[in-house]
Amino acid sequence: MASAAHSIHRATTADLLALPAEDRFHEIIDGELVRKALPSFRHGAAQVELAGDIGAAYGPRARGRGPGGWVFATEVEIAFEPHQVLRPDLAGWRRERLPRPPGETPVTLRPDWVSEILSPSTKQNDLFKKLRIYARNQVPHYWILDPDVAVLWVYRWTAEGYLLVHTAEGQERVRAEPFDAVELSVQSLLGDDDAPDSPPDASSVP
């Protein structure tokens, strides 16, 4: 039995890259190839809204609308460990750490912020397994958005692990680290806000 247990293959980047490009919508979690769930409309819309709101104030094209200083990517493969290659819904790097787009696949530079938008079939991975991987690799900020219950959880890395620093629900407006120049509400990210659209509020930035 012991020899059989030791013979179990744990997936690596090579296994991921061996998949056909058109079918490579996978992650490696604890050595297992896991296919990511196809996003629902609300999931996809929230991903676009969150990237747009934060990117407008912090991305390379902020141009005075916010502090800038960040580079963002969606669904990019990031190798955290030999048997842990994840595809966060959104990831961000401080520009001083990533001055130009990396040419490698997967990316090996640890992001400074990641966000996952929960899907029913994979939410346990985002809430537990991936949280542990991000914490172990000291990703400074982790956001989790749950479209089903309209809640945003904001975590900050500490030496003891992730600390939940904010929970935002429904129409509650929040300025969440590390992007506190932008005021967000969960319902607006999910397309449920009846208020007219407005650009991200970065008026508090000196």
DRENTI-214189 format. One line per 2 residues: number of its first residue (from 1); their letters; for each residue y, x, z of N, C-alpha, C, O. Coordinates in steps of 0.001 Angstrom, whole numbers, plus 500000, padded with zeros to 6 digits. Each point is the difference from the previous one (the first is absolute). Example, Ala and Ser with C-alpha at 12.3 -4.5 7.8 and 13.67 -1.06 7.14 Angstrom:
% residues 2
1) AS) 494310,513190,507800,501190,499110,500000,501200,500900,500000,499981,501036,500665 | 501069,498614,498615,501190,500820,500060,501090,499230,500730,501108,500509,500169
% end
This chain:
% residues 206
1) MA) 498795,500821,500000,501205,499179,500000,501259,500857,500000,500983,499689,499327 | 498966,501407,501449,501178,500849,500095,500357,500587,498646,501173,500047,499628
3) SA) 497793,500411,499614,500295,500589,498704,500546,498969,499036,500847,500325,499168 | 498682,498425,500925,500512,498936,499140,501456,499727,500294,500799,499794,499086
5) AH) 499552,500204,502203,501386,499742,500384,500916,501084,499454,501109,499727,499541 | 498396,501527,500519,500834,501106,499530,500136,500004,498483,500912,500629,499462
7) SI) 498183,498672,499836,500038,500013,498542,500947,498958,499422,500212,499974,498788 | 500363,499166,502050,500922,498976,499519,501225,500675,499385,500645,500843,500625
9) HR) 499656,498772,498152,501123,500619,499288,501318,499388,500458,500145,498778,500044 | 500798,502063,500291,501341,499545,500345,500916,500299,498819,500086,501137,499536
11) AT) 500586,497840,499994,500821,500131,498796,501169,500952,500234,500540,500096,501102 | 499832,500601,497830,501145,500907,500008,500885,499683,498798,499727,499077,499233
13) TA) 501329,501702,500622,500905,499811,498865,499259,500082,498668,500336,499282,499058 | 498665,501584,500858,499244,500135,498750,499336,498685,499613,499967,499646,498821
15) DL) 499505,499630,502158,499378,498701,499714,501042,499001,499518,499738,499201,499101 | 501431,500848,501498,501067,499083,499601,500448,500281,498564,500153,499078,499199
17) LA) 500052,502185,500490,500480,500362,498670,498933,499803,498928,500317,499943,498811 | 498417,499951,501604,498922,499767,499036,499946,498553,499524,499340,499702,499004
19) LP) 501346,499400,501693,500026,498602,499578,500812,499861,498717,500958,500748,499800 | 498680,498308,499321,500820,499762,498806,501430,499652,500400,500215,499226,500933
21) AE) 500748,501334,498375,501406,499813,500365,500371,498532,500096,500760,499606,500884 | 498704,499575,498204,500354,498578,499995,499371,499235,501156,500355,498847,500247
23) DR) 498709,501787,500468,499319,499328,501108,500251,500708,501321,499353,499690,501000 | 501583,501261,499017,500209,500802,501202,501080,499371,500870,501124,500493,500095
25) FH) 498499,498421,500525,500904,499337,500937,499352,500039,501377,499840,498978,500667 | 499792,502237,499736,499208,500199,501206,500723,500923,500982,500968,500683,499666
27) EI) 498512,499299,501556,500375,500964,501020,498715,500608,500550,498915,499445,499829 | 501221,501687,500826,498883,500557,500761,500369,499882,501468,500938,500644,500469
29) ID) 498323,498536,500247,500256,499759,501420,498764,500406,500782,498932,499408,499840 | 501212,501601,501004,498873,500514,500788,498812,500356,499116,498850,499740,500353
31) GE) 501442,500859,498487,498943,500454,499118,499383,498939,499122,499026,500276,499300 | 501512,498511,500716,499458,498902,499195,501012,499584,498932,501179,499806,500294
33) LV) 498354,500059,498472,500850,499483,498934,500199,498506,500215,499038,499233,500023 | 502219,500361,500134,500323,498601,500279,500972,499509,498933,501061,500591,499801
35) RK) 498579,498341,499521,500886,499443,498981,501110,499204,500673,499733,499177,500875 | 501509,501064,498720,501124,499246,500547,499978,498575,499474,499584,499746,498869
37) AL) 500867,499337,501963,500049,498599,499600,501068,499792,498934,501066,500612,500053 | 498644,498521,498980,501029,499631,499038,501090,499227,500728,499692,499077,500754
39) PS) 501572,501274,499043,501072,499357,500764,500209,498551,499587,499920,499654,498822 | 500351,499508,502171,500429,498633,499722,501445,500032,499507,500653,501043,500034
41) FR) 499835,497816,499511,501393,499938,499548,500946,500379,501140,500926,500786,499800 | 498846,498658,501402,500883,500290,501135,499942,501481,500362,501022,500607,500322
43) HG) 497788,499968,499623,499845,501426,500292,500805,500833,499008,500763,500881,500394 | 499061,498831,498306,500717,500757,498983,501501,499820,500078,500758,500955,499830
45) AA) 499676,497799,500433,501436,499735,500104,500602,500737,501193,501094,500556,499900 | 498193,499449,501233,500496,500693,501191,500102,501502,499750,500937,500647,500467
47) QV) 498107,499904,498802,500028,501423,499686,501232,500345,499163,500667,501004,500247 | 499624,498159,498769,501171,500229,499149,501292,499860,500808,500899,500833,499881
49) EL) 499196,498117,500938,501217,499763,500782,500253,501130,500992,501125,500486,500123 | 497828,499930,500584,500169,501056,500996,500405,501312,499334,500903,500691,500474
51) AG) 498429,499647,498432,500354,501233,499286,501429,499933,499476,500730,500990,500056 | 499674,497843,499434,501344,499864,499456,501076,500091,501058,501006,500683,499811
53) DI) 498788,498625,501314,501003,500004,501064,500191,501394,500594,501127,500463,500174 | 497760,500196,500133,500098,501325,500612,500439,501044,498979,500824,500864,500299
55) GA) 498624,499051,498500,500341,500977,498971,501461,499966,499612,500584,501037,499687 | 500026,497758,500331,501409,499884,499623,500901,500763,500956,501050,500499,499596
57) AY) 498553,499596,501671,500830,500678,500998,499575,501438,500253,500827,500840,500355 | 497882,499450,499462,499490,501323,500377,499425,500810,498844,499747,501195,500156
59) GP) 500044,498187,498698,499398,500700,498879,500963,500908,499266,501176,500070,500355 | 498341,500631,498620,500834,500956,499253,501216,499365,499342,500982,500693,499731
61) RA) 498975,497997,500003,501112,499330,499323,500864,499178,500963,500669,499053,499586 | 499311,501313,501692,500797,499247,500973,501482,500008,499635,500654,498959,500074
63) RG) 499884,502185,499537,501365,500116,499472,501040,499291,500863,500755,499152,499522 | 499268,501209,501746,501015,499460,500887,499656,498678,500640,500715,499554,500897
65) RG) 498199,499792,498670,499615,498728,500605,499211,500205,501283,499653,499034,500680 | 500070,502192,499644,499240,500322,501196,499884,501504,500122,500558,500734,499185
67) PG) 498724,499734,501823,499936,501437,500259,499176,500800,499008,500166,501217,499930 | 498945,498153,499292,499152,500750,499075,499053,500922,500753,499665,499756,501159
69) GW) 499908,501309,498164,499216,501025,500672,498498,499808,499994,499282,500758,500652 | 500219,498231,498618,498563,499737,499983,499487,499873,498572,500754,499745,499061
71) VF) 497926,500445,500807,499278,499762,498750,498852,499048,500314,499284,500194,500982 | 500536,498779,498189,498992,498972,500270,499002,499895,498858,500308,500332,498855
73) AT) 498490,499202,501474,498968,499751,498995,499129,498842,500473,499846,499773,501200 | 499588,499499,497838,499089,498903,500318,498598,500346,499512,499818,500521,498900
75) EV) 499192,499175,501947,498586,500116,499625,499611,501401,499521,499121,500141,499150 | 501523,500883,501385,499660,501361,499589,498855,500508,500879,499951,499714,501196
77) EI) 499139,501036,498204,498871,500550,500754,500477,501194,500822,500623,500923,499475 | 499074,499041,501827,500415,501063,500910,498776,500485,500758,499321,499212,500659
79) AF) 500393,502090,499251,498868,500588,500710,500467,500467,501376,500788,500938,500116 | 498717,498398,500917,500357,500378,501364,498987,500978,500582,500364,500916,500738
81) EP) 498382,498888,498931,498900,500839,500466,498942,500006,498897,500084,499193,499074 | 498917,501702,501002,498997,500043,498931,499317,498663,499721,499651,499714,498854
83) HQ) 500156,499469,502173,499309,498721,499816,500921,498807,500249,499538,498898,500298 | 501771,501334,499577,500983,498931,500209,501074,500105,498910,500922,500810,500106
85) VL) 498954,498376,498859,500988,499956,498920,500477,498558,499888,499241,499117,499598 | 502002,500651,500753,500511,498631,500109,501037,499713,498918,500597,500906,499419
87) RP) 499598,497782,500332,501021,499535,499048,500898,498998,500725,499820,498793,499845 | 501133,501682,500934,500893,499060,500692,500728,499114,498995,500303,500428,498887
89) DL) 499973,498339,501516,500772,499120,499125,501356,500626,499680,500483,499917,498871 | 500123,500707,502136,501261,500728,499807,499947,501271,500837,499445,500010,501098
91) AG) 501135,501055,498373,500089,501249,500752,501345,500644,499713,500548,499863,498907 | 499978,500843,502091,501290,500657,499837,499985,501401,500589,499359,500259,501018
93) WR) 501356,500631,498324,500152,501381,500456,501484,500324,500112,500789,499602,499142 | 499593,501108,501895,501370,500492,500077,500208,501018,498876,499142,500838,499725
95) RE) 502010,499060,499646,500239,500781,498782,499952,501501,500260,499638,500765,499107 | 500724,499671,502106,499948,501433,500256,498556,500511,500028,499763,501192,499802
97) RL) 499280,497921,500441,498592,500385,499990,499369,499830,498621,499010,500662,499687 | 501554,498458,499488,499465,499745,498661,501162,499964,499008,500394,498925,499546
99) PR) 500156,502243,500116,501190,500030,499133,499730,499583,498562,500928,499628,499281 | 497808,500428,500289,499662,499576,498630,498617,499350,500019,499190,500298,500879
101) PP) 500533,498822,498165,498710,499311,499983,498841,500992,499909,500048,500923,499187 | 498918,498906,501626,498852,500907,499942,499186,499769,498735,499909,498875,499508
103) GE) 499504,502188,499972,499177,499877,498810,498531,499805,500300,499203,499762,499092 | 500430,500336,502176,498591,499943,500371,499531,498564,500225,500788,499125,500359
105) TP) 497930,500651,499425,499355,498730,500302,498659,500297,500670,499144,500665,499417 | 500678,498841,501805,500962,499247,500804,501074,500903,500605,499865,501223,500026
107) VT) 501189,498151,500452,501067,500710,500709,499434,500514,501320,499223,499305,500655 | 501157,501893,499734,499502,500564,501258,501079,500118,501069,499690,500278,501158
109) LR) 501569,499515,498474,501075,500083,500991,500058,498704,500795,500159,498919,499433 | 499712,501196,501865,500030,498830,500882,501315,499234,499868,501066,500612,500064
111) PD) 498889,498075,499754,501248,499229,499924,500678,499886,501359,499377,500221,501039 | 501902,499434,498940,500754,499786,501234,500003,498533,500420,500364,499667,501128
113) WV) 499232,499472,497964,499953,498553,500284,498979,499370,499073,499932,500337,498818 | 499279,498753,501715,499094,499207,499168,500108,498546,500429,500330,499694,501145
115) SE) 499388,499422,497914,499977,498570,500300,498797,499381,499310,499718,500286,498836 | 499581,498865,501894,498885,499244,499451,500311,498513,500115,500510,499539,501020
117) IL) 499179,499719,497924,500142,498548,499985,498594,499429,500062,499183,500267,499118 | 500531,498963,501897,498626,499599,500278,499457,499019,498969,500700,499095,499545
119) SP) 498035,501109,500100,499217,499057,499213,498802,499588,500850,499474,500828,500743 | 500080,497922,499174,498922,499532,500882,498748,500870,499961,499383,500231,501040
121) ST) 500230,500253,497785,498728,500716,499889,500065,501439,500509,498960,500595,500282 | 502235,499974,499839,500116,501406,500403,500911,500204,501205,500315,501141,500339
123) KQ) 500115,497785,500314,500976,500144,501083,499452,500809,501167,500759,500693,500678 | 497934,499232,499569,499438,500760,501114,500146,501499,499759,500215,500763,500942
125) ND) 499671,499660,497809,500222,501418,499698,501433,500405,500307,500234,501048,500603 | 500731,498127,498985,501412,500330,500217,500358,500000,501481,500771,500841,500462
127) LF) 498660,498208,500277,500359,499844,501408,499329,501027,500901,500529,500331,501061 | 498317,500175,498531,499252,500875,500895,499664,501353,499357,500505,501032,500442
129) KK) 498657,498973,498529,499543,501278,499448,501146,500820,499423,500136,501183,500312 | 500689,498195,498846,501085,500753,499376,501074,500355,501018,500621,501059,499903
131) LR) 499601,498072,501065,500946,500329,501065,499569,501279,500709,500827,500865,500287 | 497875,499252,499993,499510,501211,500668,500171,501234,499118,500343,501076,500490
133) IY) 499415,498767,498203,500158,501141,499089,501462,500436,499938,500299,501192,500074 | 500606,497846,499791,501424,500334,499956,500439,500666,501306,500762,500967,499985
135) AR) 498753,498509,501140,500380,500578,501293,499454,501413,500150,500699,500895,500474 | 498064,499300,499128,499382,501319,500123,500736,501038,499162,500039,501178,500354
137) NQ) 500545,498380,498534,500742,500904,499122,501504,499980,500261,500782,500562,499233 | 499607,498790,501849,501373,500030,500507,501019,499472,498998,501090,500557,499866
139) VP) 498557,498368,499429,500984,499320,499155,501034,499377,500934,499636,499160,500823 | 501633,501219,499082,500977,499594,501017,500207,498499,500140,500234,499514,501107
141) HY) 499685,499741,497790,500319,498570,500049,498976,499204,499194,499651,500361,498876 | 499875,498547,501727,499020,499129,499341,500438,498555,500184,500150,499521,501124
143) WI) 500054,499787,497751,500339,498575,500030,498811,499203,499482,499348,500397,499035 | 500378,498484,501608,498967,499072,499547,500639,498629,499842,500585,499468,500944
145) LD) 499305,499962,497863,500540,498672,499712,498842,499045,499745,499157,500255,499139 | 500803,498652,501605,498953,498987,499832,500605,498755,499364,500694,499249,500685
147) PD) 499067,500506,498028,500586,498831,499334,499487,498676,500549,500716,498999,499960 | 498056,500979,500552,499412,498738,500452,500702,499434,501226,500105,498783,500148
149) VA) 500377,502092,500732,500666,499526,501220,501473,500405,500033,500687,499755,500991 | 499803,500865,497929,501409,500394,499874,500454,500871,501175,500958,499675,500702
151) VL) 498329,501441,499492,500314,500930,501081,500041,501422,499445,499175,500388,499172 | 501809,500380,501308,500101,501423,499685,499855,500787,501294,500747,499779,500953
153) WV) 498284,501145,499082,499825,500897,501139,500503,501384,499605,499663,500508,498930 | 501138,500097,501933,500600,501312,499736,499483,500981,501052,500205,499811,501199
155) YR) 499122,501237,498331,499419,501002,500897,500691,501348,499824,500421,500374,498905 | 499681,500337,502207,500518,501376,499993,498922,500921,500563,499374,499694,501015
157) WT) 500416,501443,498312,498999,500941,500490,500510,500733,501235,501156,500418,500057 | 497962,499732,500931,500269,500813,501182,498774,500876,500246,498963,499822,499361
159) AE) 501162,501108,501552,498873,500883,500308,498804,499226,500536,498869,500479,499925 | 501368,498333,500613,498910,499167,500518,499449,499042,498952,499056,499259,500276
161) GY) 501523,500747,498524,499589,499063,498959,501173,499128,499597,501149,500313,500315 | 498570,498604,498996,501075,499131,499536,500518,499105,501121,499240,499426,500780
163) LL) 502085,500482,499265,500689,499117,500935,500604,498856,499204,500750,500236,499053 | 498937,498533,501316,500594,498835,499347,501430,499861,500508,500217,499692,501172
165) VH) 500757,500534,497951,501399,499999,500423,500721,498713,499638,501065,499713,500546 | 498365,499502,498531,500656,498741,499654,499008,499066,499333,499115,500418,499252
167) TA) 501064,498292,501047,499274,498934,499316,501027,498992,499514,500770,499463,500796 | 499245,500279,497910,500942,499036,499425,499213,498843,499401,498978,500200,499343
169) EG) 501516,498581,500895,499302,498814,499525,500956,499094,499231,501181,499892,500332 | 498285,499462,498637,500720,498948,499297,501374,500414,499528,500153,500993,499290
171) QE) 500859,498230,501114,501368,500250,499556,500746,501012,500866,501164,500305,499739 | 498173,500211,501285,500638,501021,500834,500428,501185,499137,499242,500483,499159
173) RV) 501982,499969,501067,500511,501139,499239,499837,501269,500826,500247,500018,501206 | 499332,501036,498116,499663,501228,500706,500514,501198,499219,500000,500008,498769
175) RA) 500440,501005,501972,500316,501315,499438,498961,500954,500585,500124,500448,501139 | 498863,499851,498074,498830,500706,500517,500021,501470,499603,500278,500345,498852
177) EP) 499426,500508,502114,499943,501431,499714,498864,500305,499017,498961,499342,500052 | 501207,501620,499071,501130,500918,499866,501074,499504,499027,500848,500777,499563
179) FD) 499116,497919,500096,500923,499459,498994,500940,498970,500621,500140,498886,499495 | 500501,501501,501608,500803,499033,500740,501359,499735,499367,500789,499232,500551
181) AV) 499506,501385,498305,501211,499627,499259,499792,498703,499221,500960,499415,499499 | 497789,500136,500399,499665,498805,499226,499576,498886,500950,499130,500186,500851
183) EL) 501494,498663,498989,499607,498828,500792,498992,499180,499202,500265,499592,498869 | 498582,500176,501736,498914,499291,499334,499617,498761,500787,500190,499944,501215
185) SV) 499274,499071,498094,499301,498906,500668,498667,499824,499309,499894,500159,498784 | 499086,499511,501995,498659,499890,499441,499936,498896,498958,499386,500176,498948
187) QS) 501237,498696,501332,499921,498884,499061,500662,500331,498667,499532,499559,498950 | 501549,501211,501085,500631,500366,498730,499106,500947,499209,499962,499931,498771
189) LL) 499319,500953,501918,499066,500884,499312,498877,499213,499342,499484,500397,498955 | 500138,498483,501661,498911,499181,499481,500476,498946,499017,499200,499218,499486
191) GD) 502114,500759,500248,500528,499016,499065,500153,498619,500587,500116,499024,499259 | 499888,500871,502080,500100,498698,500660,501381,499729,500560,500212,498987,500666
193) DD) 500733,501908,499074,501347,499847,500542,500829,499172,499031,500126,500354,498828 | 500441,498543,501657,500798,499129,499141,501417,500501,499804,500747,499464,499181
195) AP) 499625,501568,501570,501363,500521,499885,500174,500683,498657,499024,500518,499458 | 502201,499503,499971,500221,500675,498723,499738,501486,500120,500190,500601,501057
197) DS) 499371,499981,497839,499707,501427,499996,501265,500802,500239,501080,499617,499552 | 498785,501493,501152,501125,500905,500218,499453,501408,500049,498827,500184,500325
199) PP) 501981,500821,499362,499508,501373,500030,499743,500443,501427,500535,499395,500930 | 498650,501662,499280,499738,500497,501336,501293,500324,500731,500931,500557,499417
201) DA) 499121,499091,501867,501191,500226,500806,499974,501414,500550,499233,500297,500916 | 501593,500571,498539,500095,501374,500485,501403,500269,500521,500457,501143,500008
203) SS) 500229,497799,500429,501399,500138,500402,500172,500825,501259,501083,500521,500265 | 497844,499599,500516,500135,500747,501248,499862,501502,499798,500176,500766,500947
205) VP) 499515,499664,497842,499827,501428,499753,501365,500649,499844,500794,499552,499173 | 499504,501487,501594,501319,500649,499877,500176,500651,498642,501047,500588,499728
% end
